[in-house]
Amino acid sequence: MYLVTGTDPVSILRGAYLPNVELSGAFLPAADLYTSKLGGADLSGAFLISANLAGSILSDADLEGANLRYADLSHASLIGADLRGANLGGAKVTDEQLDTCEFLQGATMPDGSKHP
């Protein structure tokens, strides 16, 4: 099943209301998900390099193993999110946001270090 198709399929996801959506392993590079509601979503293993997730709700989302390199997570809600093993290298996210996550074990942090 395809969420959307076409030459620029992810640009229309800005502000989308997709709570609890199943997008495990989704290929969404540079997706514009600005202010999207993705609380409780399964984005485990998703490819979200350079995605715009600014202002999005990712509370309780499963982002285990997701590739979020260079993603913009500014002002996104990460309360209770699972970011175990996720790659946040170069991502725009604050320590305060990351402190609200449920799990960060093994994640590559924005500065390239590994979370214990």
DSSP file (Angstrom, degrees, kcal/mol; ACC not computed):
  #  RESIDUE AA STRUCTURE BP1 BP2  ACC     N-H-->O    O-->H-N    N-H-->O    O-->H-N    TCO  KAPPA ALPHA  PHI   PSI    X-CA   Y-CA   Z-CA
    1    1 A M              0   0    0      0, 0.0     2,-0.4     0, 0.0     3,-0.1   0.000 360.0 360.0 360.0 136.5    0.0    0.0    0.0
    2    2 A Y        -     0   0    0      1,-0.2     3,-0.1     3,-0.0     0, 0.0  -0.862 360.0-153.9-105.5 136.2    1.3    3.5   -0.9
    3    3 A L  S    S-     0   0    0     -2,-0.4     2,-0.3     1,-0.3    -1,-0.2   0.951  83.2 -16.3 -68.8 -49.2    0.6    6.5    1.3
    4    4 A V        -     0   0    0     -3,-0.1    -1,-0.3     2,-0.1     2,-0.3  -0.971  66.8-156.3-149.1 157.9    1.0    8.8   -1.7
    5    5 A T        +     0   0    0     -2,-0.3     2,-0.2    -3,-0.1     3,-0.2  -0.867  39.7  78.0-132.2 168.0    2.4    8.4   -5.2
    6    6 A G  S    S-     0   0    0     -2,-0.3     4,-0.1     1,-0.1    -2,-0.1  -0.735  88.9 -56.9 126.1-174.4    3.8   10.8   -7.9
    7    7 A T  S    S+     0   0    0      1,-0.3    -1,-0.1    -2,-0.2     0, 0.0   0.786 134.3  23.6 -77.4 -27.2    7.0   12.7   -8.5
    8    8 A D  S >  S+     0   0    0     -3,-0.2     3,-0.9     1,-0.1     4,-0.3  -0.534  77.0 161.5-132.9  65.7    7.0   14.6   -5.3
    9    9 A P  T 3   +     0   0    0      0, 0.0     3,-0.4     0, 0.0    -1,-0.1   0.724  66.7  49.1 -67.7 -24.7    4.9   12.4   -3.0
   10   10 A V  T >  S+     0   0    0      1,-0.2     3,-1.6    19,-0.1    22,-0.6   0.594  85.4  83.2 -95.6  -7.7    5.9   13.6    0.4
   11   11 A S  G X  S+     0   0    0     -3,-0.9     3,-0.8     1,-0.3    -1,-0.2   0.770  85.4  60.8 -66.3 -23.4    5.5   17.4    0.0
   12   12 A I  G 3  S+     0   0    0     -3,-0.4    -1,-0.3    -4,-0.3    -2,-0.1   0.400  82.1  83.7 -84.8   5.1    1.7   17.1    0.7
   13   13 A L  G X   +     0   0    0     -3,-1.6     3,-2.2    19,-0.2    -1,-0.2   0.464  56.2 127.7 -87.5  -0.4    2.3   15.7    4.2
   14   14 A R  T <  S+     0   0    0     -3,-0.8    21,-0.2     1,-0.3    19,-0.2  -0.375  86.0   1.4 -58.9 124.2    2.8   19.2    5.8
   15   15 A G  T 3  S+     0   0    0     19,-2.1    -1,-0.3     1,-0.2    20,-0.1   0.633  94.0 167.3  74.1  13.9    0.4   19.5    8.7
   16   16 A A    <   -     0   0    0     -3,-2.2    21,-3.2    18,-0.1     2,-0.8  -0.251  36.4-135.4 -64.5 148.6   -0.9   15.9    8.2
   17   17 A Y  B     +a   37   0A   0     19,-0.2    21,-0.1     1,-0.1    -1,-0.1  -0.875  46.6 144.5-106.2  97.7   -3.0   14.3   11.0
   18   18 A L    >   +     0   0    0     19,-2.5     3,-1.5    -2,-0.8    -1,-0.1  -0.319  17.7 172.3-133.3  50.3   -1.6   10.8   11.2
   19   19 A P  T 3  S+     0   0    0      0, 0.0    21,-0.2     0, 0.0    19,-0.1  -0.369  74.5   4.0 -64.3 141.2   -1.7    9.6   14.8
   20   20 A N  T 3  S+     0   0    0     19,-2.1    21,-0.1     1,-0.2    20,-0.1   0.657  90.8 162.2  61.4  19.1   -0.8    6.0   15.3
   21   21 A V    <   -     0   0    0     -3,-1.5    21,-2.9    18,-0.2     2,-0.8  -0.384  40.8-126.0 -69.4 148.2    0.0    5.5   11.6
   22   22 A E  B     +d   42   0B   0     19,-0.2    21,-0.1     1,-0.1    -1,-0.1  -0.851  50.0 144.3 -99.0 103.1    2.2    2.5   10.6
   23   23 A L    >   +     0   0    0     19,-2.8     3,-2.3    -2,-0.8    -1,-0.1  -0.089  17.7 161.0-128.1  32.5    5.1    3.8    8.6
   24   24 A S  T 3  S+     0   0    0      1,-0.3    21,-0.2    19,-0.1    19,-0.1  -0.356  75.4   4.9 -58.4 128.0    7.8    1.3    9.8
   25   25 A G  T 3  S+     0   0    0     19,-2.3    -1,-0.3     1,-0.2    20,-0.1   0.579  91.6 165.0  74.1  10.3   10.7    1.3    7.3
   26   26 A A    <   -     0   0    0     -3,-2.3    21,-3.2    18,-0.2     2,-0.8  -0.286  37.0-134.9 -62.2 144.2    9.1    4.1    5.3
   27   27 A F  B     +h   47   0C   0     19,-0.2    21,-0.1     1,-0.1    -1,-0.1  -0.868  44.8 148.0-102.6  99.3   11.4    5.9    2.8
   28   28 A L    >   +     0   0    0     19,-2.5     3,-1.6    -2,-0.8     2,-0.1  -0.386  17.5 176.1-132.4  54.5   10.7    9.6    3.3
   29   29 A P  T 3  S-     0   0    0      0, 0.0    21,-0.2     0, 0.0   -19,-0.1  -0.399  76.1  -0.2 -65.7 137.2   13.9   11.6    2.6
   30   30 A A  T 3  S+     0   0    0     19,-3.2    21,-0.1     1,-0.2    20,-0.1   0.722  90.9 172.4  58.1  24.6   13.5   15.3    2.8
   31   31 A A    <   -     0   0    0     -3,-1.6    21,-3.2    18,-0.2     2,-1.0  -0.365  33.5-133.3 -63.0 140.1    9.8   14.8    3.6
   32   32 A D  B     +m   52   0D   0    -22,-0.6   -19,-0.2    19,-0.2    21,-0.1  -0.797  44.9 151.1 -98.3  93.7    8.0   18.0    4.6
   33   33 A L    >   +     0   0    0     19,-2.2     3,-2.4    -2,-1.0    -1,-0.1  -0.027  18.3 165.1-110.6  26.2    6.1   16.9    7.7
   34   34 A Y  T 3  S-     0   0    0      1,-0.3   -19,-2.1    22,-0.1    21,-0.2  -0.203  72.4  -5.3 -50.1 127.7    6.1   20.4    9.3
   35   35 A T  T 3  S+     0   0    0     19,-2.4    -1,-0.3     1,-0.2    20,-0.1   0.656  94.3 158.3  57.5  22.9    3.6   20.5   12.2
   36   36 A S    <   -     0   0    0     -3,-2.4    21,-2.7    18,-0.2     2,-0.8  -0.417  44.6-126.2 -73.2 151.0    2.3   17.0   11.5
   37   37 A K  B     +ab  17  57A   0    -21,-3.2   -19,-2.5    19,-0.2    21,-0.1  -0.858  46.0 151.3-100.8 101.6    0.5   15.1   14.2
   38   38 A L    >   +     0   0    0     19,-2.7     3,-2.1    -2,-0.8    -1,-0.1  -0.022  13.4 156.3-122.4  27.0    2.3   11.8   14.4
   39   39 A G  T 3  S+     0   0    0      1,-0.3   -19,-2.1    22,-0.1    21,-0.2  -0.336  75.0   5.7 -58.7 130.7    1.8   10.9   18.1
   40   40 A G  T 3  S+     0   0    0     19,-2.2    -1,-0.3     1,-0.2    21,-0.1   0.524  94.9 152.0  74.4   5.9    2.0    7.2   18.7
   41   41 A A    <   -     0   0    0     -3,-2.1    21,-3.0    18,-0.2     2,-0.9  -0.326  48.4-127.4 -68.7 150.1    3.2    6.6   15.1
   42   42 A D  B     +de  22  62B   0    -21,-2.9   -19,-2.8    19,-0.2    21,-0.1  -0.865  45.9 150.4 -99.0 101.2    5.4    3.6   14.2
   43   43 A L    >   +     0   0    0     19,-2.7     3,-2.2    -2,-0.9    -1,-0.1  -0.016  19.6 152.2-115.2  24.1    8.3    5.1   12.3
   44   44 A S  T 3  S+     0   0    0      1,-0.3   -19,-2.3    18,-0.1    21,-0.2  -0.345  73.8   4.6 -61.3 133.8   10.8    2.5   13.4
   45   45 A G  T 3  S+     0   0    0     19,-1.9    -1,-0.3     1,-0.2    21,-0.1   0.558  94.1 155.3  70.1   8.2   13.5    2.1   10.8
   46   46 A A    <   -     0   0    0     -3,-2.2    21,-3.0    18,-0.2     2,-0.9  -0.377  45.9-129.7 -70.1 147.2   12.1    4.9    8.7
   47   47 A F  B     +hi  27  67C   0    -21,-3.2   -19,-2.5    19,-0.2    21,-0.1  -0.852  43.4 154.4 -99.0  99.6   14.5    6.8    6.4
   48   48 A L    >   +     0   0    0     19,-2.5     3,-2.1    -2,-0.9    -1,-0.1  -0.129  10.7 163.7-121.9  34.0   13.9   10.5    7.3
   49   49 A I  T 3  S-     0   0    0      1,-0.3   -19,-3.2    22,-0.1   -18,-0.2  -0.332  76.2  -2.0 -58.1 131.7   17.2   12.1    6.3
   50   50 A S  T 3  S+     0   0    0     19,-2.9    -1,-0.3     1,-0.2    21,-0.1   0.652  94.3 159.9  60.5  19.5   16.8   15.9    6.0
   51   51 A A    <   -     0   0    0     -3,-2.1    21,-2.8    18,-0.3     2,-0.9  -0.404  43.5-127.2 -69.9 147.5   13.1   15.6    6.8
   52   52 A N  B     +mn  32  72D   0    -21,-3.2   -19,-2.2    19,-0.2    21,-0.1  -0.846  45.7 151.7 -97.0 101.1   11.3   18.7    8.1
   53   53 A L    >   +     0   0    0     19,-2.3     3,-2.1    -2,-0.9    -1,-0.1   0.118  20.6 148.3-112.5  16.7    9.6   17.6   11.3
   54   54 A A  T 3  S+     0   0    0      1,-0.3   -19,-2.4    18,-0.2    21,-0.2  -0.280  73.6   4.6 -57.5 132.7    9.7   21.1   12.9
   55   55 A G  T 3  S+     0   0    0     19,-2.0    -1,-0.3     1,-0.2    21,-0.1   0.515  98.3 141.7  72.4   5.0    6.7   21.7   15.2
   56   56 A S    <   -     0   0    0     -3,-2.1    21,-2.6    18,-0.2     2,-0.7  -0.396  55.1-122.2 -78.8 155.7    5.5   18.1   14.8
   57   57 A I  B     +bc  37  77A   0    -21,-2.7   -19,-2.7    19,-0.2    21,-0.1  -0.890  41.0 157.6 -98.4 112.8    3.9   16.0   17.5
   58   58 A L    >   +     0   0    0     19,-2.6     3,-2.0    -2,-0.7    -1,-0.1   0.006  19.1 152.3-120.1  22.7    6.0   12.8   17.8
   59   59 A S  T 3  S-     0   0    0      1,-0.3   -19,-2.2    22,-0.1    21,-0.2  -0.334  75.5  -0.4 -59.8 132.8    4.9   12.0   21.4
   60   60 A D  T 3  S+     0   0    0     19,-2.0    -1,-0.3   -21,-0.2     2,-0.2   0.638  97.2 151.0  61.3  16.6    5.0    8.3   22.1
   61   61 A A    <   -     0   0    0     -3,-2.0    21,-2.6    18,-0.2     2,-0.8  -0.495  49.2-126.0 -77.5 148.5    6.2    7.6   18.6
   62   62 A D  B     +ef  42  82B   0    -21,-3.0   -19,-2.7    19,-0.2   -18,-0.1  -0.857  42.7 155.5 -96.4 105.3    8.4    4.6   17.8
   63   63 A L    >   +     0   0    0     19,-2.5     3,-2.3    -2,-0.8   -18,-0.1   0.006  16.9 154.2-115.7  23.4   11.4    5.9   16.0
   64   64 A E  T 3  S-     0   0    0      1,-0.3   -19,-1.9   -20,-0.1    21,-0.2  -0.344  76.1  -0.5 -59.3 126.6   13.7    3.0   16.9
   65   65 A G  T 3  S+     0   0    0     19,-2.2    -1,-0.3     1,-0.2    20,-0.1   0.548  94.8 152.0  72.1   7.7   16.5    2.7   14.3
   66   66 A A    <   -     0   0    0     -3,-2.3    21,-2.7    18,-0.2     2,-0.9  -0.406  47.4-128.1 -70.6 147.1   15.1    5.6   12.3
   67   67 A N  B     +ij  47  87C   0    -21,-3.0   -19,-2.5    19,-0.2    21,-0.1  -0.853  40.0 159.5 -98.9 104.1   17.6    7.6   10.2
   68   68 A L    >   +     0   0    0     19,-2.5     3,-2.3    -2,-0.9    -1,-0.1  -0.030  13.0 158.3-113.7  26.2   17.0   11.2   11.1
   69   69 A R  T 3  S-     0   0    0      1,-0.3   -19,-2.9    22,-0.1   -18,-0.3  -0.298  76.4  -2.9 -56.0 132.5   20.3   12.7    9.9
   70   70 A Y  T 3  S+     0   0    0     19,-2.0    -1,-0.3   -21,-0.2    21,-0.1   0.592  95.8 152.2  61.1  13.7   20.0   16.4    9.3
   71   71 A A    <   -     0   0    0     -3,-2.3    21,-2.9    18,-0.2     2,-0.8  -0.425  48.3-124.8 -71.0 148.9   16.3   16.3   10.1
   72   72 A D  B     +no  52  92D   0    -21,-2.8   -19,-2.3    19,-0.2   -18,-0.2  -0.857  41.1 159.5 -97.4 106.5   14.8   19.5   11.5
   73   73 A L    >   +     0   0    0     19,-2.2     3,-2.3    -2,-0.8    21,-0.2   0.114  19.4 148.9-109.6  16.9   13.1   18.6   14.8
   74   74 A S  T 3  S-     0   0    0      1,-0.3   -19,-2.0    19,-0.1   -18,-0.2  -0.314  76.5  -0.8 -60.0 131.9   13.0   22.1   16.2
   75   75 A H  T 3  S+     0   0    0      1,-0.2    -1,-0.3   -21,-0.2     2,-0.2   0.590  97.2 143.1  63.8  13.8   10.0   22.6   18.5
   76   76 A A    <   -     0   0    0     -3,-2.3     2,-0.7   -21,-0.1    -1,-0.2  -0.589  55.1-120.2 -79.9 145.6    8.8   19.0   17.9
   77   77 A S  B     +c   57   0A   0    -21,-2.6   -19,-2.6    -2,-0.2    -1,-0.0  -0.791  36.8 168.1 -87.9 118.6    7.3   17.2   20.8
   78   78 A L    >   +     0   0    0     -2,-0.7     3,-2.3   -21,-0.1    24,-0.3   0.117  19.0 150.4-113.6  17.7    9.3   14.1   21.6
   79   79 A I  T 3  S-     0   0    0      1,-0.3   -19,-2.0    22,-0.1    22,-0.2  -0.331  78.7  -4.0 -59.3 121.1    7.7   13.3   24.9
   80   80 A G  T 3  S+     0   0    0     20,-2.7    -1,-0.3   -21,-0.2    21,-0.2   0.520  95.7 152.2  76.3   5.7    7.8    9.5   25.5
   81   81 A A    <   -     0   0    0     -3,-2.3    21,-1.8    19,-0.1    22,-1.6  -0.355  44.5-131.1 -71.1 149.8    9.3    8.8   22.0
   82   82 A D  B     +fg  62 103B   0    -21,-2.6   -19,-2.5    20,-0.2    22,-0.2  -0.900  35.2 161.9-102.8 108.5   11.5    5.7   21.5
   83   83 A L    >   +     0   0    0     20,-2.9     3,-2.0    -2,-0.7    21,-0.1   0.004  15.9 153.7-115.2  26.0   14.7    6.8   19.7
   84   84 A R  T 3  S-     0   0    0      1,-0.3   -19,-2.2    23,-0.1    22,-0.2  -0.358  77.7  -2.7 -58.1 128.0   16.8    3.7   20.5
   85   85 A G  T 3  S+     0   0    0     20,-1.8    -1,-0.3    19,-0.3    21,-0.1   0.548  97.1 147.2  69.2   6.7   19.5    3.2   17.8
   86   86 A A    <   -     0   0    0     -3,-2.0    22,-2.7    19,-0.2     2,-0.7  -0.388  49.7-126.0 -73.2 153.6   18.2    6.2   15.8
   87   87 A N  B     +jk  67 108C   0    -21,-2.7   -19,-2.5    20,-0.2    22,-0.1  -0.898  36.7 163.1-104.1 109.3   20.7    8.3   13.9
   88   88 A L    >   +     0   0    0     20,-2.9     3,-2.6    -2,-0.7   -18,-0.1   0.122  18.9 153.1-108.2  16.7   20.3   12.0   14.8
   89   89 A G  T 3  S-     0   0    0      1,-0.3   -19,-2.0   -20,-0.1   -18,-0.2  -0.264  77.5  -3.9 -54.1 123.0   23.6   13.0   13.4
   90   90 A G  T 3  S+     0   0    0     20,-2.0    -1,-0.3    19,-0.2    21,-0.1   0.501  97.2 149.3  72.7   4.1   23.4   16.7   12.4
   91   91 A A    <   -     0   0    0     -3,-2.6     2,-1.1   -21,-0.1    -1,-0.2  -0.356  53.8-120.1 -70.5 150.4   19.7   16.9   13.4
   92   92 A K  B     +o   72   0D   0    -21,-2.9   -19,-2.2    -3,-0.1     2,-0.3  -0.795  65.3 122.9 -92.5  97.6   18.3   20.2   14.6
   93   93 A V        -     0   0    0     -2,-1.1     2,-0.2   -21,-0.1   -19,-0.1  -0.979  53.2-123.6-155.6 145.6   17.0   19.2   18.1
   94   94 A T     >  -     0   0    0     -2,-0.3     4,-2.1   -21,-0.2     5,-0.2  -0.543  21.2-120.4 -94.3 159.8   17.8   20.4   21.6
   95   95 A D  H  > S+     0   0    0      1,-0.2     4,-2.1     2,-0.2     5,-0.1   0.858 115.5  59.4 -60.9 -35.6   19.0   18.5   24.6
   96   96 A E  H  4 S+     0   0    0      2,-0.2     4,-0.5     1,-0.2    -1,-0.2   0.900 106.0  46.9 -62.4 -41.0   15.8   19.6   26.4
   97   97 A Q  H >4 S+     0   0    0      1,-0.2     3,-1.4     2,-0.2     4,-0.3   0.934 112.0  50.0 -64.3 -45.8   13.7   17.9   23.7
   98   98 A L  H >< S+     0   0    0     -4,-2.1     3,-1.4     1,-0.3    -2,-0.2   0.818 100.5  64.7 -64.9 -30.3   15.9   14.7   23.9
   99   99 A D  T 3< S+     0   0    0     -4,-2.1    -1,-0.3     1,-0.2    -2,-0.2   0.709  97.2  57.6 -64.6 -19.0   15.5   14.7   27.7
  100  100 A T  T <  S+     0   0    0     -3,-1.4   -20,-2.7    -4,-0.5    -1,-0.2   0.543  83.6 107.4 -89.1  -7.2   11.8   14.1   27.2
  101  101 A C    <   -     0   0    0     -3,-1.4   -19,-0.2    -4,-0.3   -22,-0.1  -0.373  66.6-141.1 -70.1 149.6   12.3   10.9   25.2
  102  102 A E  S    S+     0   0    0    -21,-1.8     2,-0.4   -24,-0.3   -20,-0.2   0.905  85.4  18.3 -74.6 -44.4   11.5    7.5   26.8
  103  103 A F  B     +g   82   0B   0    -22,-1.6   -20,-2.9     1,-0.1    -1,-0.3  -0.994  50.1 154.3-135.6 137.0   14.5    5.7   25.2
  104  104 A L    >   +     0   0    0     -2,-0.4     3,-2.3   -22,-0.2   -19,-0.3   0.276  28.0 145.9-135.1   4.0   17.7    6.9   23.6
  105  105 A Q  T 3  S+     0   0    0      1,-0.3   -20,-1.8    11,-0.2   -19,-0.2  -0.189  77.3   1.8 -54.6 129.9   20.0    3.9   24.1
  106  106 A G  T 3  S+     0   0    0      9,-1.7    -1,-0.3     1,-0.2     2,-0.1   0.478  93.6 145.6  75.3   2.5   22.5    3.5   21.3
  107  107 A A    <   -     0   0    0     -3,-2.3     8,-3.0   -22,-0.1     2,-0.7  -0.458  53.3-124.0 -72.5 143.7   21.2    6.6   19.4
  108  108 A T  B     -kL  87 114C   0    -22,-2.7   -20,-2.9     6,-0.2     6,-0.2  -0.815  34.3-139.9 -85.1 119.5   23.8    8.6   17.4
  109  109 A M    >   -     0   0    0      4,-3.6     3,-2.7    -2,-0.7   -19,-0.2  -0.276  24.9 -96.9 -80.5 166.2   23.4   12.1   18.8
  110  110 A P  T 3  S+     0   0    0      0, 0.0   -20,-2.0     0, 0.0    -1,-0.1   0.791 125.4  53.1 -54.2 -30.3   23.4   15.3   16.8
  111  111 A D  T 3  S-     0   0    0    -22,-0.2     3,-0.1     2,-0.1   -22,-0.1   0.414 122.8-105.0 -86.2   3.4   27.1   15.9   17.6
  112  112 A G  S <  S+     0   0    0     -3,-2.7   -23,-0.1     1,-0.3     2,-0.1   0.291  79.8 128.5  93.6  -9.7   28.0   12.3   16.3
  113  113 A S        -     0   0    0     -5,-0.1    -4,-3.6     1,-0.1     2,-0.4  -0.372  60.0-116.3 -76.2 159.3   28.5   10.8   19.8
  114  114 A K  B     -L  108   0C   0     -6,-0.2    -6,-0.2    -3,-0.1    -7,-0.1  -0.816  21.1-127.9 -96.6 134.3   26.7    7.6   20.8
  115  115 A H              0   0    0     -8,-3.0    -9,-1.7    -2,-0.4   -30,-0.1  -0.631 360.0 360.0 -76.6 136.2   24.2    7.7   23.6
  116  116 A P              0   0    0      0, 0.0   -11,-0.2     0, 0.0    -1,-0.1   0.522 360.0 360.0 -65.2 360.0   25.0    5.0   26.2
